Amino acid sequence: MISLNIGILPVFLTIIGIGLTCLLLVASELGKRARMSVPGRIALMGALGFGVIAFSLKTGIILYLDSLSHEQMVAAHAPAPTPPPLPPATHEALPSPAKSWPVWRALPATAPAPANNPQSAAKITLGKALFFDTDLSADRTLSCASCHRLAEGGDYNSAVSSGIDNQKGNRNAPSVINAAFLSRLFWDGRAPSLEAQARGPLVNPVEMGMPSLAAVTSRVRAKPAYARAFRRVFGSGPVTISRITKAIAAYERTLITPQSPYDRFVAGERDALSPQQLRGMALFQEMGCRNCHLDPTFSSAGLVKPFGTYRTFPVFPDNKFVRKYDLLVGGEAQTWRVPSLRNVAVTGPYFHNGAVNELEEAIRVMAVSQLQKRLSDERADDMAITVVREPGARPGLRLTVTRNRAMSGQDIKDIAAFLRSLTSPVIAAR
């Protein structure tokens, strides 16, 4: 259906108006001269009127068509309008974005202390005396230092510790050094602080074996030197288990090692790491080790962390290492607090059961059992392909390729070299 062009309408009406006016004038003049009757005049006016109207219609149509042709010509040469945007594409699978790693961080020079247990020189001295006091065990043969040998990395250096009556524990003793930076303690993470952790071994029947915390308090109260020291540190009031563990924790917060080669390298000392250690540092991140062992504590149980505290181990239990080292508990993988790798080169044997003696072997176990890496000196890569489909007017797809290359023997050595850079020079000298 043709629509009326609004721009032509005034012209068309004007032409009709002029035509009718002329019609009336001509009809009137002719009628007078010819002395025609009224019916004759009407017939003459009708004939002339139809002619004028017909002429006007023709003129209007011509003008309209001319205008329409012009508009069509302009439209034909005008740029095509921008089509509306298509709806977002839907995907079968989206490729994972590139990992955005945080900056590497050095260990702080001092450990944080809770508001209800501020540090003081007198409290640290008292805590040190308690840490080394064998009278805090049932048979007066063991102290905290018996299982946390500071000169050897702060742990026991055997698969499991020996308690009173030479009883054996069932877990490898974690290091107390740098434990002040961790948010959860013990392998199962049941202690949220050094103060809480210090209570456990005192009354564990296969460790220090005291019958109760009250019995521990009585042992401490029985020594006049302790009574004076507690008054000096805490003021008036009795010796309590809370004050005992606060003093021990205050001393343990001084057991930190912030000046390892790694820390010096991060702080700007470019030659603090060897080229092999630097390559191992890059591999430590590339292979995924840093997902759980995040600096500066190299544990996801650190006080400041973007990741969770606990991890299932082993994630991939169907391999020779799990069977060889009996890493399952009761036939199943367990959830453990992620241990710190600080001074890890001198704190073997490794894992919750202390079954692995060598650092390089521990790296192999983690690579296969936790990261599902393939150990091979062949440089072939495992390829994972992600398909991304984009439907719409022109459907298509994209492929994202991820390469998961095998870990070579040299990679293992380089990562081990980097982990050795986390050892304090003080402990290394011992």
Secondary structure, 3 states (H helix, E strand, C coil): CCCCCCCCHHHHHHHHHHHHHHHHHHHHHHHHHHCCCHHHHHHHHHHHHHHHHHHHHHHHHHHHHHHHHHHHHHHHHCCCCCCCCCCCCCCCCCCCCCCCCCCCCCCCCCCCCCCCCCCCHHHHHHHHHHHCCHHHCCCCCCCHHHHCEHHHCCECCCCCCECHHHCECCCCCCCCCCHHHECCECCCCCECCHHHHHHHHHHCCCCCCCCCHHHHHHHHHCCHHHHHHHHHHHCCCCCCHHHHHHHHHHHHCCCCCCCCHHHHHHCCCHHHCCHHHHHHHHHHHHCCHHHCCCCCCCCCCECCCCCCCEEEECCCCCCHHHHHCCCCECCECEEEECCCCCCHHHCCCECCCCCECCHHHHHHHHHHHCCCCCECCCCCEEEEEEEEEECCCCCEEEEEEEEEECECHHHHHHHHHHHHCCCCHHHHHC
